[in-house]
Amino acid sequence: QVQLVESGGGLVQAGGSLRLSCAASGDTFGRYVVAWFRQAPGKEREFVARITWSGGTTYDVDSVKGRFTIFRDNAKNTVYLQMNSLKPEDTAVYYCAADERITISPKYWGQGTQVTVSS
């Protein structure tokens, strides 16, 4: 199994950027599909982006198209979420999650990192 720790969240003004990191330990990281989810207050958790073992990516097109980029560095056991042109509606707790397969319900989750975008 794998353990995940997110970092990089914080407070940023609208239009700004943040890079979130998801550091993994405990297993061979390269064999995991890693995804980012987010949950805003009073809302359900939603999928943001996913990256496969080989670097293939999928995004929630409606919410983050052209603004967010997911990428991974298997040598560092880390997946990143680069977030540009942030909007107040991006405010949420961001979670990374991993599974050996592509799934909407990954097995392993981090504790989350808060992202707050002020208007």
C-alpha angles and dihedrals in degrees: 000000000000134000119215131202122185125205140163101072123133147120118311136165121248110278093030131115139238133181117213121202129205111197118195133201138170104052144033098297097198093071094060130092107222127202138182121223131177137202124199122199111284093005136100121258112268136198116250109172144336136203125196132215091271097043100264111151138208127187137192091248100200098054106033108018112150094355106073128054126190120201138157140217107201092186088062094037088234138127120198136203113203109199120193133175090023119201131202088250089063088070107121146106107280120213131189119211135184140200136165089243139037107272140147088230110049118196100226126056138180125224095256136243125237120239117189121184116193123206 
